[in-house]
Amino acid sequence: MPRVRNRLPIFLTDCQKPIPVSSLTDFYREEFLKHQQCLHAQREYFSEQAIGGVERALQRVLADLEHLSEKADADLVLARLLREFDVVTGLSAWSDPLKVH
């Protein structure tokens, strides 16, 4: 009897495995830290009050990141927060010149 060949690439067959919380937390921590660095680089363009407010919000998210990552809707909540910070920092509009073809 011929063997049935799975036509799905291996990376698609592993999609059912949940991402470990620590990996998810680490990923989002890096992303929020990138926004923080971007904010510091643009400090001269914002008022101290605006910078202070965004920095406090970033610190609060980073402090609660472990707890937020454990929620069932963690991806949705954290992705929304990243989009909100992106409105201020504009990080998604920046590109790495080494990665541009």
C-alpha positions, 0 to 999 in steps of 0.5 A: 500500500503506498504511503500517503504523503503530506503535502503541507510544509512542515511549518504549517503542520506545527501551527497547532502548537501554542506559543510558550508564554515566555516567548510571547512575552519576550517578543512583545517586550522587545517590541515595546522597548523598540518604541521606547528607544524610538521615543527617546530618539524623537524627544526634541520633537515632543513636549516634556508632558507628552514624553512623560505620559508616553513613557509612563504608559510604556513603563506600565505596559512593561511592568504588566507584560507578564500578566498581559501575556497570560490572558487568552486574548494576549495577542489582540490586546498587546497588538492593539497597544503596539499600534497605539504606541506606533501612532506616537513613535511612528516606528513602523514607518522606519525601515532598516536600510540594511534590510531594504532590497 
